[in-house]
C-alpha cells in the first residue's frame, strides 16, 4: 500500500516524466531486452525502432503518476493493457523483471541526486501496486478463457484450412483447431495472439479477427509489411495445412450494441476488425455506413465481399476513397484523395450527434478522422478507435 508521502513523491516526479520520460523508457527497453532474452518475444522490435513503444510506455507511466491518488481516472487504460498482455500471454514472473529494469532506468537516467533511495522506494511501491492490479485482472481473464465453452489456456494448435489473397497486400488465413473441438466465442473487434518461430526466434503478434464468430474457425487477414518479420513469414511460409499456435481472443475495442446508426471507417488493413463488426450489425436492422480508404484499387481488400453484402442488406451503405484514381473508370471509387471532413459530411447519417463511429487505420489517418468527426459534430464519446500497435495520442 502506498503511503501518503510516497504518493507525494510520485506526484512530484511528474514534471521530470513530462520532459524526460521517453529517454527513460528508451533506456529501460534497451536494458531489459538486452539482459533478459525471455521477455523479447513479448515485444515487437519494429515498435522499438520507431520509438512507438517507448513513447507509449512514457505516456502510460505519466498518466499513472498523474492519477496515483485516483486510479479510476485512468479509464480504459488498464483494460487495454490487460487485453494486450492476455493476448501475448504475459505471466506473473515477467513483472519482477520489468520492475527491476524500470527502477534501474529511473536511477541511471535521472541520477542519484534526483532518484534518491526515497524516490526509488516510492516508485517500487507504486510499480508493485500497478503490477498487483494487472496480475489479478490477467489471472481472472486467463481463468475465464479456460472455463468458457470452446476456451483454452496458453497456446493451442490450429491448422490453416484455407488461404485467400484479398488484395495485392493482404492475405486471409482461415484457422481450425487441430483437436477438432469448438473454439472460444469472441466479440467483434477483438484479436488473437499468435506465436511464431522465425529463424529460430520466438515472436508473438496480435491479429484482428476479420470474420464473425462461428464456434468452429477463426480468420485473420494479414498485410505484408515492408520489413515485417511476422507478416512476411506468414505470407511466404505459411500455407494451407500449416499449423500455428494461437492464444485466446482478447481486446477492448468491441462493438457496442445499440439502435443508433453505425459508422465503420477504416484505412488500409484497419478494415479487418470492422468486418466482424459489420457482420454482427447486419444481423439486426441497424443502419450501417461502411467507409473504407485505400491507396489504390489493387490494395483495396474485401471490396467484393462488401459489395455483395450491400446488395443483400438495404440498411448497408458503403463508400470507398482511393488516394490514386484507378486507370479503369469502371473501378472509380466514390472519392479520390485523402479522407477529410467534406467527404465524411457526404457519407455520414444526417443526425451526426446520434451515431456510433468506429475507426481504425494508420495513425495519420486516424488523426484526420478524429478531427473530422469532431468538426462534424460527432460526440467524442461516440467516436471509438484503437491502435494496432502501441497506443499513442491522436490530438
ZIPEDA-V519133 format. One record per residue. N is the residue number from 1. RES is the residue in one small letter. PSI is psi in whole degrees, -180 to 180 (NA if undefined). Layout:
# ZIPEDA-V519133
n=N res=RES psi=PSI
n=N res=RES psi=PSI
This chain:
# ZIPEDA-V519133
n=1 res=x psi=129
n=2 res=x psi=136
n=3 res=x psi=166
n=4 res=x psi=-39
n=5 res=x psi=-41
n=6 res=x psi=-39
n=7 res=x psi=-39
n=8 res=x psi=-39
n=9 res=x psi=-43
n=10 res=x psi=-46
n=11 res=x psi=-37
n=12 res=x psi=-21
n=13 res=x psi=-5
n=14 res=x psi=-47
n=15 res=x psi=-35
n=16 res=x psi=-39
n=17 res=x psi=-34
n=18 res=x psi=-32
n=19 res=x psi=-28
n=20 res=x psi=16
n=21 res=x psi=-38
n=22 res=x psi=-38
n=23 res=x psi=-40
n=24 res=x psi=-47
n=25 res=x psi=-30
n=26 res=x psi=-45
n=27 res=x psi=-40
n=28 res=x psi=-50
n=29 res=x psi=-41
n=30 res=x psi=-43
n=31 res=x psi=-50
n=32 res=x psi=-47
n=33 res=x psi=-24
n=34 res=x psi=-33
n=35 res=x psi=-18
n=36 res=x psi=82
n=37 res=x psi=-22
n=38 res=x psi=-19
n=39 res=x psi=-7
n=40 res=x psi=-39
n=41 res=x psi=-18
n=42 res=x psi=-6
n=43 res=x psi=140
n=44 res=x psi=117
n=45 res=x psi=-32
n=46 res=x psi=-35
n=47 res=x psi=-26
n=48 res=x psi=-45
n=49 res=x psi=-41
n=50 res=x psi=-17
n=51 res=x psi=-2
n=52 res=x psi=-42
n=53 res=x psi=-47
n=54 res=x psi=-38
n=55 res=x psi=-42
n=56 res=x psi=-43
n=57 res=x psi=-42
n=58 res=x psi=-43
n=59 res=x psi=-41
n=60 res=x psi=-43
n=61 res=x psi=-41
n=62 res=x psi=-44
n=63 res=x psi=-41
n=64 res=x psi=-45
n=65 res=x psi=-41
n=66 res=x psi=-30
n=67 res=x psi=28
n=68 res=x psi=-23
n=69 res=x psi=-11
n=70 res=x psi=77
n=71 res=x psi=-22
n=72 res=x psi=-22
n=73 res=x psi=-11
n=74 res=x psi=-14
n=75 res=x psi=-127
n=76 res=x psi=-2
n=77 res=x psi=-47
n=78 res=x psi=-42
n=79 res=x psi=-39
n=80 res=x psi=-43
n=81 res=x psi=-46
n=82 res=x psi=-45
n=83 res=x psi=-42
n=84 res=x psi=-43
n=85 res=x psi=-43
n=86 res=x psi=-40
n=87 res=x psi=-26
n=88 res=x psi=-3
n=89 res=x psi=48
n=90 res=x psi=137
n=91 res=x psi=161
n=92 res=x psi=-34
n=93 res=x psi=-13
n=94 res=x psi=-25
n=95 res=x psi=-42
n=96 res=x psi=-34
n=97 res=x psi=-49
n=98 res=x psi=-44
n=99 res=x psi=-45
n=100 res=x psi=-41
n=101 res=x psi=-37
n=102 res=x psi=-44
n=103 res=x psi=-39
n=104 res=x psi=-41
n=105 res=x psi=-41
n=106 res=x psi=-46
n=107 res=x psi=-45
n=108 res=x psi=-32
n=109 res=x psi=-42
n=110 res=x psi=-23
n=111 res=x psi=155
n=112 res=x psi=-26
n=113 res=x psi=-35
n=114 res=x psi=-49
n=115 res=x psi=71
n=116 res=x psi=173
n=117 res=x psi=-37
n=118 res=x psi=-42
n=119 res=x psi=-44
n=120 res=x psi=-40
n=121 res=x psi=-39
n=122 res=x psi=-44
n=123 res=x psi=-31
n=124 res=x psi=-42
n=125 res=x psi=-39
n=126 res=x psi=-42
n=127 res=x psi=-42
n=128 res=x psi=-37
n=129 res=x psi=-47
n=130 res=x psi=-43
n=131 res=x psi=-42
n=132 res=x psi=-39
n=133 res=x psi=-48
n=134 res=x psi=-43
n=135 res=x psi=-42
n=136 res=x psi=-44
n=137 res=x psi=-39
n=138 res=x psi=-38
n=139 res=x psi=-44
n=140 res=x psi=-40
n=141 res=x psi=-43
n=142 res=x psi=-43
n=143 res=x psi=-40
n=144 res=x psi=-42
n=145 res=x psi=-38
n=146 res=x psi=-32
n=147 res=x psi=-16
n=148 res=x psi=154
n=149 res=x psi=130
n=150 res=x psi=4
n=151 res=x psi=172
n=152 res=x psi=170
n=153 res=x psi=140
n=154 res=x psi=-153
n=155 res=x psi=152
n=156 res=x psi=136
n=157 res=x psi=133
n=158 res=x psi=146
n=159 res=x psi=141
n=160 res=x psi=109
n=161 res=x psi=-17
n=162 res=x psi=142
n=163 res=x psi=126
n=164 res=x psi=128
n=165 res=x psi=116
n=166 res=x psi=-22
n=167 res=x psi=-173
n=168 res=x psi=-19
n=169 res=x psi=-24
n=170 res=x psi=132
n=171 res=x psi=137
n=172 res=x psi=143
n=173 res=x psi=117
n=174 res=x psi=126
n=175 res=x psi=129
n=176 res=x psi=141
n=177 res=x psi=138
n=178 res=x psi=-33
n=179 res=x psi=-6
n=180 res=x psi=4
n=181 res=x psi=166
n=182 res=x psi=164
n=183 res=x psi=158
n=184 res=x psi=136
n=185 res=x psi=162
n=186 res=x psi=167
n=187 res=x psi=136
n=188 res=x psi=128
n=189 res=x psi=-15
n=190 res=x psi=173
n=191 res=x psi=167
n=192 res=x psi=161
n=193 res=x psi=141
n=194 res=x psi=130
n=195 res=x psi=128
n=196 res=x psi=154
n=197 res=x psi=113
n=198 res=x psi=114
n=199 res=x psi=41
n=200 res=x psi=0
n=201 res=x psi=139
n=202 res=x psi=118
n=203 res=x psi=154
n=204 res=x psi=141
n=205 res=x psi=157
n=206 res=x psi=137
n=207 res=x psi=133
n=208 res=x psi=144
n=209 res=x psi=117
n=210 res=x psi=13
n=211 res=x psi=153
n=212 res=x psi=152
n=213 res=x psi=142
n=214 res=x psi=2
n=215 res=x psi=-6
n=216 res=x psi=-36
n=217 res=x psi=165
n=218 res=x psi=157
n=219 res=x psi=132
n=220 res=x psi=149
n=221 res=x psi=115
n=222 res=x psi=129
n=223 res=x psi=134
n=224 res=x psi=114
n=225 res=x psi=139
n=226 res=x psi=119
n=227 res=x psi=2
n=228 res=x psi=116
n=229 res=x psi=-51
n=230 res=x psi=-46
n=231 res=x psi=-40
n=232 res=x psi=-35
n=233 res=x psi=-44
n=234 res=x psi=-45
n=235 res=x psi=-38
n=236 res=x psi=-26
n=237 res=x psi=-17
n=238 res=x psi=115
n=239 res=x psi=176
n=240 res=x psi=130
n=241 res=x psi=-17
n=242 res=x psi=155
n=243 res=x psi=145
n=244 res=x psi=151
n=245 res=x psi=122
n=246 res=x psi=147
n=247 res=x psi=157
n=248 res=x psi=157
n=249 res=x psi=149
n=250 res=x psi=175
n=251 res=x psi=140
n=252 res=x psi=-8
n=253 res=x psi=85
n=254 res=x psi=158
n=255 res=x psi=125
n=256 res=x psi=128
n=257 res=x psi=147
n=258 res=x psi=177
n=259 res=x psi=-13
n=260 res=x psi=149
n=261 res=x psi=141
n=262 res=x psi=131
n=263 res=x psi=119
n=264 res=x psi=118
n=265 res=x psi=123
n=266 res=x psi=152
n=267 res=x psi=127
n=268 res=x psi=-133
n=269 res=x psi=-5
n=270 res=x psi=-10
n=271 res=x psi=-24
n=272 res=x psi=-51
n=273 res=x psi=-25
n=274 res=x psi=-21
n=275 res=x psi=-45
n=276 res=x psi=-38
n=277 res=x psi=-43
n=278 res=x psi=-47
n=279 res=x psi=-42
n=280 res=x psi=-42
n=281 res=x psi=-34
n=282 res=x psi=-9
n=283 res=x psi=-8
n=284 res=x psi=-176
n=285 res=x psi=12
n=286 res=x psi=129
n=287 res=x psi=139
n=288 res=x psi=131
n=289 res=x psi=113
n=290 res=x psi=116
n=291 res=x psi=121
n=292 res=x psi=138
n=293 res=x psi=137
n=294 res=x psi=160
n=295 res=x psi=-47
n=296 res=x psi=170
n=297 res=x psi=-36
n=298 res=x psi=-27
n=299 res=x psi=9
n=300 res=x psi=105
n=301 res=x psi=150
n=302 res=x psi=20
n=303 res=x psi=-47
n=304 res=x psi=-38
n=305 res=x psi=-48
n=306 res=x psi=-41
n=307 res=x psi=-41
n=308 res=x psi=-39
n=309 res=x psi=-37
n=310 res=x psi=-34
n=311 res=x psi=-32
n=312 res=x psi=-29
n=313 res=x psi=105
n=314 res=x psi=-24
n=315 res=x psi=-5
n=316 res=x psi=122
n=317 res=x psi=131
n=318 res=x psi=147
n=319 res=x psi=135
n=320 res=x psi=144
n=321 res=x psi=125
n=322 res=x psi=144
n=323 res=x psi=-34
n=324 res=x psi=134
n=325 res=x psi=137
n=326 res=x psi=154
n=327 res=x psi=-33
n=328 res=x psi=114
n=329 res=x psi=-25
n=330 res=x psi=-20
n=331 res=x psi=16
n=332 res=x psi=136
n=333 res=x psi=-176
n=334 res=x psi=-22
n=335 res=x psi=157
n=336 res=x psi=142
n=337 res=x psi=-168
n=338 res=x psi=149
n=339 res=x psi=144
n=340 res=x psi=-180
n=341 res=x psi=-36
n=342 res=x psi=-44
n=343 res=x psi=-46
n=344 res=x psi=-33
n=345 res=x psi=-31
n=346 res=x psi=-17
n=347 res=x psi=-17
n=348 res=x psi=158
n=349 res=x psi=157
n=350 res=x psi=-43
n=351 res=x psi=96
n=352 res=x psi=-13
n=353 res=x psi=-8
n=354 res=x psi=63
n=355 res=x psi=161
n=356 res=x psi=121
n=357 res=x psi=139
n=358 res=x psi=132
n=359 res=x psi=149
n=360 res=x psi=140
n=361 res=x psi=-164
n=362 res=x psi=153
n=363 res=x psi=-48
n=364 res=x psi=-36
n=365 res=x psi=-47
n=366 res=x psi=-36
n=367 res=x psi=-44
n=368 res=x psi=-42
n=369 res=x psi=-44
n=370 res=x psi=-45
n=371 res=x psi=-44
n=372 res=x psi=-43
n=373 res=x psi=-39
n=374 res=x psi=-43
n=375 res=x psi=-37
n=376 res=x psi=0
n=377 res=x psi=10
n=378 res=x psi=123
n=379 res=x psi=140
n=380 res=x psi=-37
n=381 res=x psi=-17
n=382 res=x psi=11
n=383 res=x psi=98
n=384 res=x psi=146
n=385 res=x psi=167
n=386 res=x psi=155
n=387 res=x psi=142
n=388 res=x psi=-39
n=389 res=x psi=-153
n=390 res=x psi=144
n=391 res=x psi=148
n=392 res=x psi=167
n=393 res=x psi=135
n=394 res=x psi=-12
n=395 res=x psi=NA
